[in-house]
Every structure is written in C-alpha cells, then in structure tokens.
Amino acid sequence: MTEINAGRTVDGVYSISNSLRRGLPMLIIPPAMLAIIIASRSFYFLEYFHVLSGSAWTGMDLVMGIFFAHIMRGLGNTDRAEVSKRLTPVMLFFMPAISTTTVTAGIYLAIMLHISFFSPYFIVVAAIAIILTVQGLVIFLPNEARVYLELLRGGRDIQKIVRLTMINIRISLVQLILQLAIIVFMAHFATGYPL
C-alpha cells in the first residue's frame, strides 16, 4: 500500500505517475482558466485572474526567496535535500504555469486598456517581464527538471539537489524584487497617476 506525498511513495521512491498525478493539475488548470476567460472577453475576469495569478507568483517567490532561503541556511545538506524533494512538484509544474499565464493575461489587459506598447512605462514593464521569463525558462525550469530527474533516479546525489535548489531560491529573490517593481508600474496603469 502506498501513499502519495509530494510525488513520492511511503518508501521514499519517486515515481513519474505519482508526481504527474499531483503536478499536472497545477500545470493545466491556470492556462485552461485563462483560455476560458480570454474566450469570454470579460475584462473583469481577466483583470481578476491577472491580479490573482500575479499574487500567487509573487507570493511563491516571496516564500522561496526570503523564507526558504532563511530556513535552508540553518539545515544540513540531507535536510535541504528533503525540503527540495517536497518543493519540486510545485516548482516544476506550478511556477511555469502561473508565471506564463500572468504575463499572458497582462498582455491581454494592456491591449484591452489601449496601453501604448511604446509608452516608456510599458517598455520598462515589458523589459522586466522578459528578464523574468528568461530567468524562469533558461535557469529556474531546467534546474527544477534536473532535480526532478535526479529524484526519479533515487535522489542519491544530494549535493546536486541542494546546489540546484539553492540557485533557484536565489533566483526567486531576484524575481521577487523585479515583480515588486512591476507592481509599481501596474499601479500607474490602474490609476493613471504618474510615478
């Protein structure tokens, strides 16, 4: 008898089926919701989704970049690896889905609000969004995939798991700072007040 816990069974062995059972809904639900909202052409729901998904993304980076960084500093490598095992399904599946849908919803909102793509404010937001996307797709996601594959092989290389997880925690802190900068510009777009 097995019990699913963060993509693994009670005996500690990771399996693709268990982690996909937990991870795929986190990967599929945000884009599916966004597709339905875009099809409905509802500005209200699109704005609500953008704020909610952006809050989830920023909140995850807040937890990872500040709280987990503090927690991980006080742990040995074996305990760090255990924390990484529990974070991996969320970080591998949820973060790409929530970050891409947040950016996509933001672009649709900008179009609906008739915000000029040549506005200096929009250019700054777009540049920050590009940096966030590149960090996520080029560094964060491949690191999480490497941790995931290592866990599927039994998770014996604890040093690798810890090193990649710590890199991603540091990236989360950088992403948090960039997202807070975007929020300042979002407040300008929402209120019209100059910065």
C-alpha positions as CSV (number, residue, x, y, z in Angstrom):
1,M,0.0,0.0,0.0
2,T,1.4,3.4,-0.9
3,E,0.6,6.9,0.0
4,I,1.3,9.8,-2.3
5,N,3.3,12.5,-0.7
6,A,4.9,15.3,-2.9
7,G,5.2,12.9,-5.8
8,R,6.7,10.0,-3.9
9,T,5.6,6.9,-2.2
10,V,5.9,6.0,1.5
11,D,9.1,4.0,0.9
12,G,10.7,7.3,-0.4
13,V,10.8,6.3,-4.1
14,Y,9.8,8.9,-6.6
15,S,7.7,7.8,-9.5
16,I,6.6,9.6,-12.6
17,S,3.0,8.6,-12.2
18,N,2.7,9.9,-8.6
19,S,4.4,13.2,-9.3
20,L,2.4,13.7,-12.5
21,R,-0.8,13.0,-10.7
22,R,0.0,15.8,-8.3
23,G,1.8,18.1,-10.7
24,L,-0.3,18.0,-13.9
25,P,-3.4,19.7,-12.4
26,M,-1.1,22.6,-11.3
27,L,0.3,22.8,-14.8
28,I,-3.0,22.6,-16.7
29,I,-5.5,24.5,-14.6
30,P,-4.1,28.0,-14.8
31,P,-3.8,28.0,-18.6
32,A,-7.2,26.4,-19.0
33,M,-8.8,29.1,-16.8
34,L,-7.0,31.8,-18.7
35,A,-8.2,30.4,-22.1
36,I,-11.8,30.3,-20.8
37,I,-11.5,33.9,-19.6
38,I,-10.0,35.2,-22.8
39,A,-12.7,33.4,-24.8
40,S,-15.4,35.1,-22.6
41,R,-13.8,38.5,-23.4
42,S,-14.6,39.6,-19.8
43,F,-12.3,42.5,-18.8
44,Y,-13.4,42.0,-15.1
45,F,-12.4,38.3,-15.0
46,L,-9.2,38.9,-17.0
47,E,-8.1,41.6,-14.6
48,Y,-9.1,39.4,-11.6
49,F,-7.2,36.5,-13.0
50,H,-4.1,38.6,-13.7
51,V,-4.1,40.0,-10.2
52,L,-4.7,36.6,-8.6
53,S,-2.1,34.8,-10.7
54,G,0.4,37.6,-10.2
55,S,-0.1,37.4,-6.5
56,A,0.4,33.7,-6.5
57,W,3.6,34.1,-8.5
58,T,4.9,36.9,-6.3
59,G,3.8,35.0,-3.2
60,M,5.7,31.9,-4.2
61,D,8.8,33.9,-4.9
62,L,8.4,35.7,-1.6
63,V,8.2,32.3,0.2
64,M,11.1,30.8,-1.8
65,G,13.3,33.9,-1.9
66,I,13.1,35.0,1.7
67,F,11.5,32.4,3.9
68,F,13.0,29.2,2.4
69,A,16.4,30.9,2.0
70,H,16.4,31.6,5.7
71,I,15.2,28.1,6.6
72,M,17.6,26.4,4.2
73,R,20.6,28.2,5.7
74,G,20.0,26.5,9.0
75,L,19.8,23.0,7.7
76,G,22.3,20.4,6.8
77,N,22.5,19.1,3.2
78,T,20.4,16.0,3.9
79,D,17.6,18.1,5.3
80,R,17.9,20.6,2.5
81,A,17.5,17.7,0.0
82,E,14.3,16.6,1.8
83,V,12.9,20.1,1.6
84,S,13.8,20.1,-2.1
85,K,12.0,16.9,-2.7
86,R,8.8,18.3,-1.4
87,L,9.2,21.6,-3.3
88,T,10.0,20.0,-6.7
89,P,6.5,19.1,-7.9
90,V,5.2,22.5,-7.1
91,M,8.1,24.4,-8.6
92,L,8.4,22.2,-11.7
93,F,4.7,22.3,-12.6
94,F,3.0,25.3,-10.9
95,M,5.6,28.0,-11.4
96,P,5.9,27.8,-15.2
97,A,2.1,27.7,-15.5
98,I,1.4,30.6,-13.2
99,S,4.2,32.8,-14.5
100,T,3.3,32.4,-18.2
101,T,-0.4,32.9,-17.6
102,T,0.3,36.0,-15.5
103,V,2.4,37.6,-18.3
104,T,-0.2,36.5,-21.0
105,A,-3.1,38.0,-19.0
106,G,-1.1,41.2,-18.6
107,I,-0.5,41.5,-22.3
108,Y,-4.3,41.0,-23.0
109,L,-5.1,43.6,-20.3
110,A,-2.7,46.1,-21.9
111,I,-4.4,45.5,-25.3
112,M,-7.9,45.9,-23.7
113,L,-6.8,49.1,-21.9
114,H,-5.3,50.5,-25.1
115,I,-2.0,51.0,-23.4
116,S,0.6,52.1,-26.0
117,F,3.3,49.5,-26.4
118,F,5.7,52.4,-27.0
119,S,4.9,54.0,-23.6
120,P,8.1,54.3,-21.5
121,Y,6.2,52.7,-18.6
122,F,5.1,49.7,-20.8
123,I,8.6,49.3,-22.2
124,V,10.1,49.1,-18.7
125,V,7.4,46.5,-17.7
126,A,8.0,44.5,-20.9
127,A,11.8,44.5,-20.3
128,I,11.3,43.3,-16.7
129,A,8.8,40.6,-17.9
130,I,11.3,39.4,-20.5
131,I,14.0,39.2,-17.8
132,L,11.7,37.2,-15.6
133,T,10.7,34.9,-18.4
134,V,14.3,34.3,-19.5
135,Q,15.3,33.6,-15.9
136,G,12.4,31.2,-15.5
137,L,12.8,29.3,-18.8
138,V,16.6,29.3,-19.0
139,I,17.7,28.8,-15.4
140,F,14.9,28.0,-13.0
141,L,12.9,25.5,-15.0
142,P,15.9,23.5,-16.3
143,N,17.3,23.4,-12.7
144,E,13.9,22.0,-11.4
145,A,13.8,19.5,-14.2
146,R,17.4,18.3,-13.3
147,V,16.3,18.0,-9.6
148,Y,13.2,16.1,-10.7
149,L,15.2,13.7,-12.9
150,E,17.7,13.1,-10.0
151,L,14.8,12.3,-7.7
152,L,13.4,9.8,-10.2
153,R,16.9,8.1,-10.2
154,G,16.7,7.7,-6.5
155,G,18.0,11.1,-5.3
156,R,21.4,9.9,-4.4
157,D,23.3,13.0,-5.5
158,I,22.3,15.2,-2.6
159,Q,24.9,17.8,-3.4
160,K,23.4,18.3,-6.9
161,I,19.9,18.5,-5.5
162,V,20.9,21.1,-2.9
163,R,23.1,23.1,-5.2
164,L,20.3,23.5,-7.9
165,T,17.6,24.2,-5.3
166,M,19.8,26.9,-3.7
167,I,20.4,28.5,-7.1
168,N,16.6,28.6,-7.7
169,I,16.0,30.1,-4.2
170,R,18.4,32.9,-5.0
171,I,16.7,33.4,-8.4
172,S,13.3,33.6,-6.6
173,L,14.6,36.5,-4.5
174,V,15.7,38.4,-7.7
175,Q,12.3,37.6,-9.3
176,L,10.5,38.9,-6.2
177,I,12.4,42.2,-6.5
178,L,11.6,42.5,-10.2
179,Q,7.9,41.7,-9.6
180,L,7.6,44.3,-6.9
181,A,9.0,46.8,-9.5
182,I,6.3,45.7,-12.0
183,I,3.6,46.2,-9.3
184,V,4.6,49.8,-9.0
185,F,4.1,50.3,-12.7
186,M,0.8,48.3,-12.6
187,A,-0.4,50.8,-10.0
188,H,0.3,53.6,-12.5
189,F,-1.6,51.8,-15.3
190,A,-4.5,51.2,-12.9
191,T,-4.7,54.7,-11.5
192,G,-3.2,56.8,-14.2
193,Y,-1.2,58.7,-11.6
194,P,2.4,59.5,-12.7
195,L,5.3,57.7,-11.0
